[in-house]
Amino acid sequence: AERFDEGIQTFNTMINSGVRMDVVSFTKHIKFHKERGDWRAALRTFSHMLQSSVRANDVSYKTLISVCSIIPQGAANAATAVFLEMQMSGIRPDVTAYNTLISACAQEHWTR
């Protein structure tokens, strides 16, 4: 738990000190929240990234699709929505994106 707290503090320090976050920094933070099982914080971080005028890339979208797999109810719908948003933003899904979407949908089915 201490390492996770350290990670959050570091991220907050970066933001509060005026460091311009990039897509890599935000994506790492989204993954960090997923590893903690905090899908809500991961979604908030993605939203904050977009509000900060940082454009999502294929890796950030795939990470967010993966986050959807830990949503207790509605994982498949959430993952599909992110997948469609990725396509609408002009990013062409690759095999990893499709596999991540399939995994998120399957995860919801397995946890029922």
C-alpha positions in Angstrom: 0.0 0.0 0.0 2.9 2.3 0.8 4.2 2.1 -2.8 0.8 2.9 -4.2 0.5 5.9 -2.0 4.0 7.0 -3.2 2.9 6.7 -6.8 -0.2 8.9 -6.2 1.8 11.4 -4.3 4.4 11.6 -7.1 1.7 12.1 -9.8 0.0 14.8 -7.7 3.3 16.5 -7.1 4.0 16.6 -10.9 0.6 18.1 -11.5 0.7 20.6 -8.7 4.3 21.8 -9.6 3.2 22.7 -13.1 4.9 19.9 -14.9 3.2 19.4 -18.3 2.0 15.9 -18.3 2.1 13.9 -21.5 0.2 10.9 -22.8 2.8 8.5 -21.4 2.6 10.0 -17.9 -1.2 9.9 -17.9 -1.3 6.4 -19.3 1.1 5.1 -16.7 -1.1 6.6 -14.0 -4.2 5.0 -15.5 -2.5 1.6 -15.5 -1.4 2.3 -11.9 -5.0 2.8 -10.9 -6.0 -0.4 -12.7 -3.4 -2.4 -10.8 -4.8 -1.0 -7.6 -8.3 -2.1 -8.7 -9.5 1.5 -8.7 -11.3 1.7 -12.1 -13.1 4.9 -11.1 -9.8 6.7 -10.5 -8.5 5.3 -13.8 -11.5 6.7 -15.7 -11.1 10.1 -13.9 -7.4 10.2 -14.9 -8.3 9.5 -18.6 -10.9 12.3 -18.4 -8.4 14.6 -16.8 -5.9 13.8 -19.6 -8.4 14.9 -22.2 -9.4 18.0 -20.3 -5.7 18.9 -20.1 -5.6 18.9 -24.0 -3.5 15.8 -24.1 -4.5 13.7 -27.0 -5.1 10.0 -26.3 -3.1 7.5 -28.3 -3.6 3.9 -29.1 -1.8 2.8 -25.9 -3.9 5.0 -23.7 -7.1 3.7 -25.3 -6.0 0.1 -25.0 -5.1 0.7 -21.4 -8.5 2.2 -20.7 -10.2 -0.7 -22.5 -8.3 -3.0 -20.1 -9.4 -0.9 -17.1 -13.0 -1.6 -18.2 -12.4 -5.3 -17.5 -12.4 -4.7 -13.8 -15.7 -2.8 -13.7 -18.0 -5.1 -11.7 -21.1 -4.5 -13.9 -21.1 -3.2 -17.4 -17.5 -4.0 -18.3 -18.4 -5.1 -21.8 -20.5 -2.0 -22.5 -17.8 0.3 -21.1 -15.0 -1.5 -23.0 -17.0 -1.3 -26.3 -17.7 2.4 -25.8 -14.0 3.1 -25.3 -13.2 1.0 -28.3 -15.7 3.0 -30.5 -14.4 6.3 -29.1 -10.9 5.2 -30.1 -12.1 4.6 -33.6 -14.0 7.9 -33.8 -10.9 9.7 -32.7 -9.2 8.4 -35.8 -7.1 5.7 -34.2 -7.3 2.4 -36.1 -7.5 -0.6 -33.8 -4.8 -3.2 -34.0 -4.9 -6.9 -33.0 -4.0 -5.9 -29.4 -7.0 -3.5 -29.2 -9.3 -6.2 -30.4 -7.9 -8.8 -28.0 -8.1 -6.4 -25.1 -11.8 -5.7 -26.0 -12.5 -9.4 -26.2 -10.8 -10.0 -22.8 -12.9 -7.2 -21.2 -16.1 -8.6 -22.6 -15.1 -12.2 -21.5 -14.2 -11.0 -18.0 -17.7 -9.7 -17.4 -19.1 -13.0 -18.6 -16.8 -15.0 -16.3 -17.7 -12.9 -13.2 -21.4 -13.4 -13.6 
